[in-house]
């Protein structure tokens, strides 16, 4: 895979927009291409009447079940992050294979995603068992720069998806990413933010950083029935412990 680090922000932005629509996933059926601050839609596709998960698993007011099947929205493509250049330091590049977050009992595989022919970000399948998606043109977790992993929040047909509980993370929670070369990148949450999709801060989320960082992105907020997607994106920021 080409290492296009500086393309990362453009493709990531596109990816985020896509996220919200399909799952409307990551709720991520949404990932797309580059540039303007496009909101990430990683959320819920309405295929049939929503299966209600146990109340103990629900993230609260964000959840609003769909009553009618809808097609995947067309306005959720995430903008792609801009290209980046490799930086010295940190861990060597190695693709992520598994994501572990004990605080929300998440232990899930990771697949690589790229761009669709229209320049929007690909998203994993909208299924409860679907993996999280690492944008392959972003740094790998542990490598200097902001690695980007997206995931669906839920779907009307199958209920909670990989990032259903992402919004529950708090400062200091540990995130471990297993990598193809056998190493593990361990990071700590330092911020959890929710942004309206139409005001997604592309530069803030995808902008250059000098250390190894991680962005986990999914959909959240209230559900827009007219579009079949959540109105917001949830972004978790993490970095190595000092």
N, C-alpha and C positions, 0 to 999 in steps of 0.2 A: 504494500500500500504506500502511495506517495506520502511523504510527511509534509503536508502543507499546513504549517502551524498558523501562518498569518491569514490563511483563508478561513481559519476557524471561526472568527467572530461572525463573518458573513453567513457562513453555512449554518452556524448555530442559531442565529437569529431566525433564519428561515425555519429551522427545525422547530423552534419554539412555537412558531405560529401554527405549524402543522399539528403539533401535539394536542392543542386544545380541541381541535375539531374532531379528530378521529375518535378519540376516546370519548373523545369527541373529538394521552398517555402519557403521553408516556402517558385513559385520557391522554395520551400522547399521540395519537394517530397523527400527530401534528409535528412536523418538523420541516423546515423549509430553508429558503435561501437568504441570501445576504442582504444585509444592510440597514434599511431604516429600522428603527426600534419597533419591531413587530411583536405583539404579544404572543406568548407561548401558549398553545392549546394542547394540553396533553390529556385529554379527558375522556369524555364519555360518549360513545356512539349509541344512539338509541336504535336498537335492532328489534327489540320486543319489550314487553313490560319488564321493568327493572326488577331483578331479584334482590330482595332486601337482605343484607348481611345482618349478623347479630348486632344488636344495638351497642354491645360492648366494643365492637370493631369500628363503629362509625365515627368519623372525625368531627361530628357535630353539625352545625348549621350549614356547612358547605354542601352537605348531601341533599339533593332534591331529586327524587326518582322521576324518570320520564314516564309519561302515560301513553304516549303513542310512538310507534316506530318512526324513525327519521333516517334519511340518508346522511352519509358523512358530510359535514359542512365543507364548503369550499374556501372559506376565508381563514383557515387556521394554519396555513403553512408558516413555518418558522423561518425567519431570515437567517441566512448563513453567516457565521462569524467571518471577519476579515482574515486574510492570510497572516500567519505569524512565522517568526523565525526561531530556530532552535536556540535555547539559552544554555550556558554551562551550568554545572552543578546538579544536585538532585539525583534521582535514580535514572538508570539507563532506560531507554524506551522499550516497553514490553506491553503488549495488548492486555487489557483487563479481561478476566474470565468470570469473576464472581464478586458479588457485592454483599457485604455482611454489616448489618446495623443492629446490634443487640437491643438497643432501647426500644425499637419498634418490631422486634422479632422478625427482621427481614434477612433472608438468606436466599439470594436469587442469582441465576446465571446472567451474564452480560453478553450481548451480541454487538458486533460492530454495525453501524449504520452510516450511510453516505448521503448523497444527494439524488433526488429524482431528476428526470430529464428536464423538468421545468425549473430546476435550481432550488427547489424546496428540499428540506431535510426528510429523509426516510424515517419511518417510525416502525417499531416492532408490531407484530400482529395484535389486534385488539382482542386479546383473550386473557382470561384470569391467569393462565399459566405462562403467559408471554414473558420473556426476559426484559431486563432493562436494556436500553440502547446507548452505547458509547459512540459519540461522533468521531469517526476514524481520522478526521483531519484536525482534530484537537490534540493537545498533548495527552499522553497516557497518564493515568493517575500515578503520582509520585515523581513525574517528570516536571521540570520547571514550566510554569504556565498554568492556565486554567483548563483543566480537563472537563469535558461536558458529558453528563449521563442523563438521559431522559427516560421517562416511563409513564405509562397510563395510570390514571387514578382509579377508574372503574368503567364498567360498561353496563348498559341496560340489560343485556342478555345474560352476562356471566357474573355481575356483581363486582366486588373489590378486585383491583388489579395490583401490580407490583408496588406502585407508589401510593397506595390508598392511605397509608398512615404517615406519609412523609411530613405533613404539616405538624405532626406531633413532636417532631424533634426539637430539642432545646440546646442552649449553649453548653458546650462541654461534652455532648454525646459523641461517642466514637464511631467512626466509619472505617471499615477495613475493605480494601480492594485487592483480591488475589490476582496475580498477573501470570502470564503465560510462561515466564521464565522461572516460576516457582517462588518469586519474592512477593511480599505483601506490603502495600502502601497503607499506612495507618494515618488517618487524619482526624481532626476534631472540629465539630461544628462551632463556628463563631458568629453565625448570623442566619436567621430564617426570615425571609421577606415575601410579601405577597404584592403583586403588581397587576393593575388592570391590563388586559392584553393590548388595549389600544394605546397604552403608555409604557410599554415594555422598555426598560432602560438598557438597550443593547450594549452601549459602551461600558456601563457599570458591571453588567453580568459577564460580558465576553472580553472586556478590555485586558490589556497586557498586565501581567504581574510578574514579579521577580522571583517568587518562590513557587513551589509546587502547591497548587490549589485545586479544588474540585467544586463543580457546580452540579447539583442534582435538581432537575426541573420536572414539574408536573402541572396539572391543572388544579384549580381550586376556586373558592368564592362561590357566589350564587350561580344557579344554572339558568342559562338563557334558552327557554324552550323554543323560541322562534328560530334560533340558529342550531340548536341541538348540541350546545357546548357550554362549558363553564366560562364565566366572564374574566377570571383572573388566572395568573400563573403563580405557583409557589416555587421559590428558589431557595435552596439550602446552600450556604457557603461553608466550605471547610478547608482547613489548612493543617500542616503538621504541627504537633505540639511544640511550643517553644522550649 
